Amino acid sequence: MSTELTTTPGAAGLTQDDPGKEFKTIAANGEALLKDAAHATADRLAAARRKLERQLAAAKAGLGSAGTAVGAKAKSIACSTDGYVRDNPWKTVGLAAVAGVLVGIVLIRR
């Protein structure tokens, strides 16, 4: 059995395109490390552990930057929505009323 961790290109960092894939890779590497721990030498186990720790640190850093980007985008959307509502209050009230009626119809039919 081998404690060598397999990684995909870029698995050490978190991409904004598919962060779930990165964490699945890290989880799979961790599981492989646990399975091979009983049969591994101390040096190989330590090397595999260091590699997994580097991947986790990179993923945490990537998640922080992805969270910052998502927060900035949400703030931008909120500002745009606020501007639209302030410029078109009656349209907004009308759309909210229509949405309420549609939700009411759907709930009544259930």
N, C-alpha and C positions, 0 to 999 in steps of 0.2 A: 504494500500500500504506500501511497505517496502523499506527503503533506504539501506538495507543490500546489499552490492555488492557481486556478485558471481564471483569467480575466479577459474581458472583451476590450477592444480598443477604447480608451477613455473611461474605463471602469473606475479609475482612481478618483475621478471628479464627477460632480453632479451636473448633468446638462439640464437646461430649462426645457428641452424638447420632451424628454421622458425620464423624469427623476425616479419614477417607480421602477423602471428597468435597472437603474443603477443600484438601488437598494436591494432588488432581488438578486443581483449579482453578488453584492456584498454578503447578503444572507446565505446564499449558496456556498460562498467561500468559507463563511463561518461554520456552516454545517459540515463541510468537508474537513475543516480543521478539527472539529470535535470528534468526528468519526475516526480520523487517523491519529488522534492524540495517543491512544493506547499503544500504538505500534510504532510511533515515531521516536527518533533520537531527540535528545534535548536540544541539540543545535538546530536541527531541521524544524523542530516545533517552535523554537524561539524565532527563527527567521520567518516562518509562516505567520506567527503572531504579530511580528513587527509590520509585515506587509498588510495584514488585515487592519491593524491600527492606523496605518497611513491612509488606507482606503476610507476608513470611517472618518478620519479627520478631514479628508478632502471632501467627502460627501456632506459633512456638517457645514463646512465653509460654503460649498455650493448651494446648500439649502438656504443659508442665510442670504446670499445674494439673490437667489430666486425669490425668496420672501420679500425682499426689498423691492424687486422689480414688480411683483404682484401688487404690493401695497401702493406703489407709485401709480400703477395703471388703475387701480380701484379709486384712488383719490382723483385722478383725472376724469374718470367716468362720473364720479359723484359731482364734481364741479360742473361738468357739461350738463348733467341732468338738472342740477340746481339752476343753472342759467336758462335752460329751456323752460322749466316750470315758472320761473320769474317772468320770462318774456311772454309766455302763453298760458296764463293761469286758467282761462276758461276751457281751452282745449284739454288741459290736464284734468280738470274736473270732469269733463265729458268722457274722456278715456277711462278714468277711474270708475265712473258710473256704469259705463258699458261693461267693463271688466267685472264689476260687482254683479251685474245682472247675469252675465254668462256663468259666473261661478255659482250663483244662486240656482240657475236652471240645471246645471250639472248636479248640484247637491240634491235638488228636489227629485230628480229622476232616479236617484240611487235608492 
